[in-house]
Amino acid sequence: MADTREVLRLEGLRKSYNIGKPNEVEVLHGIDLRLDSADFAALVGPSGSGKSTLLNLIGLLDSPTAGELYLRGEATRAMDDEARTAQRGRHIGFVFQFHHLIGAFTALDNVLMPWMVAHGKPGPETVDMARCLLADVGLEKFADRHPDQLSGGQQQRVAIARALVTRPALLLADEPTGNLDTKTAAEVFTLLRRFNAQYGCAVLVVTHDPRLSETCDRTVTLVDGQVVSDERRAAAGRAADPP
């Protein structure tokens, strides 16, 4: 039976900018959304629909103007920056279109970085776990290489391993394959799929590519700051990999 633990719940989430000023604007207008640990979902919508704003709120990089965001059942809106940072470090992993690896560090050290930020110097067990993650993404032999010694696809694989080193409950992937060729993009997508099943972490993929969104279990469409559809697909109707 699929794991259906609630990971994320948004209730009436709103976000405004320039509050109290003549040019005040509300970007998100009461978003309701739930993600469970088995979910592999796409967030789609036209440019200006509010996807980036919503992703920043879900990633606890910003706080909503109204409504509530529950992460693993805990309300987060009233948290201060320090508490949000701690929650983000423990429970959320990020994969971006541009991998943002640190050039002076090896692949292994890049993978370990979120752990070190959250917990300090890693012990032998954590280092071994990071090496295992590199092995999982096919880069066990590249642990001591620096980013400029890796291909774009390899760098993105390191970024995926880095996002998983804290065993997050939620993985946010912002256009994770947008900078890759079709074959490498399919490989990266397959990795995300495998880790969703293997580690039980909910995955939310922000993408402009309909081919990618159609291979997700679920597609949430955002238009003008509102969720206009939330469609689930039957397992039998999904493609194993993006075309």
RATATA-V860185 format. One record per backbone hydrogen bond with DSSP energy under -1.0 kcal/mol. NH is the residue of the N-H (numbers start at 1). CO is the residue of the C=O. E is the energy in kcal/mol with one decimal. If there is no record, write none. Layout:
# RATATA-V860185
NH,CO,E + NH,CO,E
This chain:
# RATATA-V860185
7,35,-2.7 + 8,35,-2.2 + 9,70,-2.1 + 10,33,-3.6 + 11,68,-2.7 + 13,31,-2.4 + 14,66,-2.5 + 15,28,-1.4 + 17,25,-2.7 + 21,18,-2.0 + 24,21,-1.9 + 25,17,-2.0 + 27,15,-2.9 + 28,15,-1.5 + 29,225,-2.7 + 31,13,-2.4 + 33,10,-1.7 + 35,8,-2.6 + 37,5,-2.4 + 39,36,-1.8 + 41,203,-3.0 + 42,218,-2.7 + 43,205,-3.0 + 44,220,-2.8 + 49,46,-1.8 + 54,50,-2.7 + 55,51,-2.7 + 56,52,-2.2 + 57,53,-1.8 + 58,54,-2.8 + 59,55,-2.5 + 60,57,-1.6 + 61,56,-2.8 + 62,56,-1.1 + 65,14,-2.6 + 66,14,-1.4 + 68,11,-2.1 + 70,9,-3.1 + 71,74,-2.4 + 72,7,-3.2 + 74,71,-1.6 + 76,69,-1.9 + 79,76,-1.7 + 84,80,-2.5 + 85,81,-2.4 + 86,82,-2.0 + 87,83,-2.4 + 88,84,-2.7 + 89,85,-2.4 + 90,86,-1.7 + 91,87,-2.5 + 92,88,-1.9 + 93,170,-2.7 + 95,172,-2.6 + 105,102,-1.7 + 107,145,-2.2 + 108,143,-2.5 + 110,106,-2.4 + 111,107,-2.1 + 112,108,-2.0 + 116,112,-2.3 + 117,113,-2.4 + 118,114,-2.1 + 119,115,-3.2 + 120,116,-1.7 + 127,123,-2.2 + 128,124,-2.5 + 129,125,-2.1 + 130,126,-2.3 + 131,127,-2.2 + 132,128,-2.2 + 133,129,-2.1 + 134,130,-2.1 + 135,131,-2.1 + 136,132,-2.4 + 137,133,-1.6 + 138,135,-1.6 + 139,134,-3.6 + 142,139,-1.8 + 145,142,-1.7 + 149,146,-2.5 + 150,147,-2.0 + 155,151,-2.6 + 156,152,-2.0 + 157,153,-1.7 + 158,154,-2.2 + 159,155,-2.1 + 160,156,-1.8 + 161,157,-2.4 + 162,158,-2.7 + 163,159,-2.0 + 164,160,-1.2 + 167,164,-2.1 + 169,91,-1.1 + 170,91,-2.0 + 171,202,-3.3 + 172,93,-3.1 + 173,204,-2.7 + 174,95,-2.8 + 175,206,-3.0 + 178,175,-1.4 + 180,177,-1.7 + 185,181,-2.9 + 186,182,-2.1 + 187,183,-1.8 + 188,184,-2.5 + 189,185,-2.5 + 190,186,-2.2 + 191,187,-1.9 + 192,188,-2.2 + 193,189,-2.4 + 194,190,-2.5 + 195,191,-2.6 + 196,192,-2.0 + 197,193,-1.8 + 198,194,-3.1 + 199,195,-2.5 + 202,169,-2.2 + 203,39,-2.4 + 204,171,-2.5 + 205,41,-3.2 + 206,173,-3.1 + 207,43,-1.6 + 213,209,-2.2 + 214,210,-2.1 + 215,212,-1.2 + 216,213,-1.3 + 217,40,-1.6 + 218,40,-1.1 + 219,231,-2.7 + 220,42,-3.4 + 221,229,-2.5 + 222,44,-3.1 + 223,226,-2.8 + 225,49,-2.1 + 226,223,-1.3 + 228,221,-2.4 + 229,221,-1.1 + 231,219,-2.4 + 233,217,-3.1 + 237,234,-1.6 + 238,235,-1.3
